[in-house]
Amino acid sequence: MELNILEIEELQEKLLLIRRFISQEKGYKNFYYQGLDLKDRTSVDWLNKLLEMDDSEELLKNCIMELEDMKDNLRAFTPEEFQEFLIDQDWKFLYKKYGMKTIEDVKKLDMDRFMELL
């Protein structure tokens, strides 16, 4: 399935938001609930699967980097460039663009297209 540049951009932005949510949730779990066997549960199946995966942040990072390569076929991200890319994101703009008030609204993102690609 071929994606145009706008679809690539949209998918990349959504994956950035999802990665941020996953990272935050796992950080909370490791800090506040260390040693407790808690199951992450949301009402969204695809999000539950990502929360259960040990390497979901790395998977999402690789997807984001692959999408960047699709946009700019000239080069790939280095790990340092990826961190700069994350820092440079305008999170408030992304929240507003996708109708999110907080990162918790990531559950409302339409990820059907992404699931088709997997």
trRosetta pair geometry for C-beta under 8 A, 3 or more apart (Angstrom, degrees):
i j d omega theta_ij theta_ji phi_ij phi_ji
1 116 6.9 30 -3 128 167 113
1 117 6.4 -112 57 -99 128 79
3 7 4.1 -131 -165 94 98 122
3 8 4.9 126 120 -59 125 80
3 11 7.0 -44 -153 1 158 141
3 70 7.2 41 66 152 113 148
4 7 5.1 92 52 12 69 104
4 8 7.1 -129 100 -6 34 91
5 8 5.6 -52 -146 36 32 114
5 9 6.3 36 154 -21 65 106
5 71 6.3 91 -138 -125 87 83
6 9 5.6 -51 -147 36 32 114
6 10 6.3 32 155 -18 65 106
7 10 5.7 -52 -144 37 31 111
7 11 6.2 30 157 -17 64 108
7 113 7.4 -126 -164 169 109 153
8 11 5.9 -58 -147 39 27 109
8 12 6.2 28 155 -20 64 110
8 67 5.3 164 -170 -165 90 96
8 70 5.4 -146 -133 99 142 123
8 71 5.5 176 122 -69 141 92
9 12 5.8 -58 -147 37 27 112
9 13 6.4 27 155 -19 64 106
9 71 7.1 85 -69 -96 77 133
10 13 5.8 -55 -149 35 30 110
10 14 6.5 27 155 -16 64 106
11 14 5.8 -56 -149 37 31 110
11 15 6.3 30 154 -17 65 108
11 67 6.1 -157 94 -118 106 146
11 113 6.7 -109 -92 104 110 121
11 114 6.1 147 -143 -82 104 95
12 15 5.7 -57 -147 38 30 110
12 16 6.4 38 152 -24 64 103
12 64 5.7 99 -147 -138 83 72
12 67 4.2 -171 -81 116 104 147
12 68 6.8 106 -126 -58 143 70
12 71 7.7 -32 -33 -33 154 133
13 16 5.5 -50 -152 30 33 116
13 17 6.7 31 152 -16 64 103
13 94 5.6 -166 -171 -131 108 112
13 97 7.2 -40 158 91 151 143
13 98 7.4 179 128 -45 117 125
14 17 5.7 -54 -153 36 35 111
14 18 6.3 33 151 -17 67 106
14 98 7.0 129 -96 -101 81 150
14 109 5.3 139 -148 -170 111 142
14 111 6.6 173 153 -94 140 88
14 114 7.1 -130 97 -48 134 137
15 18 5.5 -52 -142 39 35 112
15 19 6.1 39 156 -23 67 104
15 60 5.5 177 -177 -161 98 93
15 63 5.5 -133 -151 104 155 119
15 64 5.1 -166 109 -75 128 89
15 67 7.2 152 32 1 146 149
15 114 7.4 150 -70 -116 97 141
16 19 5.8 -53 -145 35 27 111
16 20 6.5 29 154 -20 62 105
16 64 6.2 95 -70 -115 75 134
16 86 7.4 177 -146 -117 104 74
16 89 6.1 173 172 -113 146 155
16 94 7.0 -88 90 -140 121 162
17 20 5.7 -54 -150 34 31 112
17 21 6.5 31 152 -18 64 105
17 94 5.9 -167 -70 147 110 129
17 95 7.8 140 -118 -81 124 60
17 98 6.9 -74 -40 40 168 158
17 100 7.3 163 -154 -13 143 166
17 103 7.2 -172 -168 -137 84 77
17 106 5.3 -179 142 -111 103 105
17 109 6.8 148 88 -63 134 149
18 21 5.6 -54 -150 36 34 112
18 22 6.2 33 153 -18 68 106
18 47 7.5 -136 -143 -110 105 88
18 50 7.0 -23 169 146 116 173
18 60 6.2 -149 97 -129 102 141
18 106 5.7 142 -96 -172 58 129
18 109 7.0 -103 -64 47 101 155
18 111 7.7 60 -70 -88 145 139
19 22 5.7 -53 -144 38 31 111
19 23 6.1 33 156 -20 65 109
19 57 6.1 96 -153 -137 89 68
19 60 4.0 177 -87 127 103 143
19 61 6.7 109 -132 -61 145 64
19 64 6.8 -41 -27 -37 150 138
20 23 5.8 -55 -146 38 28 113
20 24 6.3 29 155 -19 63 108
20 91 7.4 129 -123 -121 172 121
20 103 6.1 -112 115 -135 108 127
20 106 7.9 -174 71 -77 88 144
21 24 5.8 -58 -149 37 28 111
21 25 6.2 25 156 -17 65 108
21 47 7.9 -41 113 -144 137 115
21 103 5.1 174 -92 168 84 103
21 104 7.6 133 -129 -91 115 29
21 106 4.2 -89 -50 14 156 164
22 25 5.9 -56 -145 38 28 109
22 26 6.2 22 159 -13 65 110
22 50 5.7 -84 -99 141 131 115
22 51 6.5 -151 -127 -89 86 63
22 56 5.4 -120 -171 113 150 123
22 57 5.8 -171 110 -78 121 79
22 60 6.7 152 36 -6 148 154
23 26 6.1 -59 -144 41 26 106
23 27 6.1 29 155 -22 62 110
23 57 5.6 85 -80 -110 86 125
24 27 5.7 -57 -148 36 28 113
24 28 6.4 29 155 -18 64 104
24 103 6.2 64 27 124 160 156
25 28 5.8 -53 -150 35 30 110
25 29 6.3 29 153 -19 64 108
25 40 6.4 70 163 -127 132 138
25 51 6.2 -51 112 -122 147 108
26 29 5.5 -52 -144 38 33 113
26 30 6.2 30 157 -17 66 107
26 51 7.7 -173 -64 -144 87 70
26 57 7.2 -92 25 -42 154 123
27 30 5.9 -57 -144 39 28 107
27 31 6.1 15 161 -9 65 114
28 31 6.0 -67 -142 45 26 102
28 32 5.4 -15 179 17 69 118
28 33 7.4 41 135 6 71 101
29 32 7.0 -59 -112 53 16 84
29 33 5.0 -46 -153 52 55 115
29 34 7.9 116 144 -66 54 52
29 38 6.7 -144 -137 65 105 119
29 40 7.2 -62 -75 -68 143 109
30 33 7.6 -7 -36 59 10 72
30 34 5.9 39 -176 -82 43 91
31 34 6.7 -27 -151 -35 7 106
33 36 4.5 -81 -178 50 88 119
33 38 5.3 -37 172 7 151 135
40 48 6.7 175 105 -133 90 65
40 51 3.8 -109 96 150 147 140
40 52 6.8 -150 52 -62 107 64
41 48 6.4 15 -128 -112 47 113
42 47 4.9 -27 58 95 140 128
42 48 5.8 -153 41 -63 81 82
42 51 7.4 128 -1 -12 107 147
42 107 5.6 -145 175 -108 136 126
43 107 6.8 71 54 -175 86 135
44 47 4.0 53 91 17 112 116
44 48 6.6 174 89 -17 57 84
44 107 4.8 -169 -17 -150 137 87
45 48 5.6 -56 -149 33 32 113
45 49 6.5 32 156 -20 66 103
46 49 5.7 -50 -152 32 34 114
46 50 6.7 32 151 -16 64 104
46 111 5.8 -133 87 86 161 138
46 114 8.0 108 -176 89 156 115
46 115 6.2 -103 -96 -80 140 118
47 50 5.7 -54 -150 38 35 110
47 51 6.3 36 152 -20 67 106
47 106 7.3 130 -112 114 133 101
47 107 6.0 -53 -25 -110 165 76
48 51 5.7 -56 -146 37 31 111
48 52 6.3 28 156 -19 65 109
49 52 5.9 -59 -149 36 29 110
49 53 6.6 34 153 -28 63 104
50 53 5.8 -50 -149 24 34 114
50 56 4.4 111 -170 -148 74 141
50 59 7.8 -139 -131 71 90 130
50 60 7.5 53 -149 -53 126 118
51 56 7.0 -42 -70 4 18 168
52 56 8.0 102 61 -45 43 132
53 56 4.0 116 78 -55 113 95
53 59 6.8 -11 129 4 151 141
55 58 4.5 -44 -176 43 89 118
55 59 5.8 100 122 -28 85 94
56 59 5.4 -52 -144 36 35 116
56 60 6.2 33 158 -16 67 105
57 60 5.9 -55 -147 39 30 109
57 61 6.2 35 151 -23 63 106
58 61 5.4 -50 -145 35 32 116
58 62 6.4 33 155 -19 64 104
59 62 5.9 -56 -151 35 28 109
59 63 6.5 29 151 -18 63 106
60 63 5.5 -52 -147 36 34 113
60 64 6.3 36 154 -20 66 105
61 64 5.8 -56 -149 36 29 111
61 65 6.3 26 154 -16 65 109
61 82 6.6 53 -162 -177 105 147
62 65 5.7 -55 -144 40 31 111
62 66 6.1 35 154 -22 65 107
63 66 5.6 -54 -146 35 29 113
63 67 6.4 30 154 -19 63 105
64 67 5.8 -54 -151 35 30 111
64 68 6.6 33 149 -21 63 104
64 82 7.7 107 99 -144 118 107
65 68 5.5 -50 -150 33 35 114
65 69 6.6 38 149 -20 64 102
65 76 6.8 47 173 -166 107 88
65 77 4.8 -109 -131 32 104 125
65 82 6.3 -39 -83 -98 109 122
66 69 5.5 -50 -152 33 34 114
66 70 6.6 38 148 -22 64 102
67 70 5.4 -49 -151 31 37 115
67 71 6.7 36 150 -19 65 102
68 71 5.7 -53 -152 34 35 111
68 72 6.4 -24 166 33 69 102
68 76 7.9 107 94 -142 106 50
68 77 6.0 53 82 -37 149 112
68 85 7.5 -47 -92 -133 152 159
69 72 6.9 -83 -134 65 25 66
69 73 6.6 60 172 -108 66 47
69 75 7.9 -121 -114 97 77 33
69 76 5.6 -1 -90 -103 114 76
69 77 7.9 -103 -54 -6 87 82
70 73 7.3 11 -141 -72 21 80
72 75 6.8 -23 124 43 108 72
77 81 4.6 -149 -154 89 78 114
77 82 4.6 82 160 -62 138 87
77 85 6.7 -51 -123 -15 133 144
78 81 4.6 93 47 7 76 104
78 82 7.2 -137 89 -8 39 85
79 82 5.6 -52 -150 31 33 114
79 83 6.7 33 154 -18 64 102
80 83 5.8 -53 -154 34 34 111
80 84 6.5 33 149 -16 65 105
81 84 5.5 -52 -147 39 37 113
81 85 6.2 46 150 -26 66 103
82 85 5.3 -49 -148 32 33 118
82 86 6.6 36 152 -19 64 100
83 86 5.7 -50 -152 33 34 112
83 87 6.5 32 151 -17 65 106
84 87 5.6 -55 -147 38 34 112
84 88 6.1 31 155 -20 67 111
85 88 5.9 -59 -144 37 26 110
85 89 7.2 46 152 -44 58 91
86 89 6.1 -38 -164 -2 35 115
89 94 6.6 -6 173 -22 109 137
90 93 3.9 31 116 17 116 121
90 94 6.5 147 91 -18 67 85
91 94 5.6 -55 -147 38 36 111
91 95 6.3 40 154 -22 68 102
92 95 5.8 -50 -148 33 31 113
92 96 6.4 27 154 -15 63 108
93 96 5.8 -60 -150 40 30 109
93 97 6.0 35 153 -26 67 109
94 97 5.5 -51 -141 33 31 116
94 98 6.4 2 167 6 65 109
94 100 7.7 -5 122 41 71 126
95 98 6.7 -81 -152 51 22 88
95 100 4.2 -101 -154 79 72 100
95 101 7.0 91 174 -111 118 7
95 102 7.6 14 -140 -91 133 10
95 103 7.8 -75 -99 -72 113 53
95 105 7.5 93 -149 58 88 129
96 99 7.7 33 -172 -74 30 27
96 100 7.6 -84 -49 50 21 69
98 105 7.8 157 111 118 100 115
98 108 7.9 148 150 91 98 100
98 109 6.2 -5 -180 -101 136 92
99 105 7.3 -132 110 160 68 141
99 108 7.0 -88 93 111 106 138
100 103 7.3 49 165 -96 135 24
100 105 3.7 172 -136 82 85 132
100 106 6.9 30 -118 -62 141 50
100 108 7.1 173 -92 53 83 119
101 105 5.7 113 33 -34 66 141
102 105 5.8 125 61 -8 58 95
103 106 5.9 -2 175 -27 60 111
104 107 6.9 -18 163 1 59 107
105 108 5.1 -30 -179 18 77 118
105 109 8.0 102 134 -37 71 79
106 109 5.8 -23 -169 -7 53 117
110 113 7.5 59 128 3 91 93
111 114 4.4 -42 -172 38 85 121
111 115 5.9 90 129 -26 86 95
112 115 5.7 -57 -150 36 33 111
112 116 6.5 39 151 -24 65 102
113 116 5.6 -51 -156 29 33 116
113 117 6.8 31 149 -19 63 104
114 117 5.7 -57 -156 33 35 112
114 118 6.8 32 149 -19 66 102
115 118 5.7 -50 -150 32 38 110
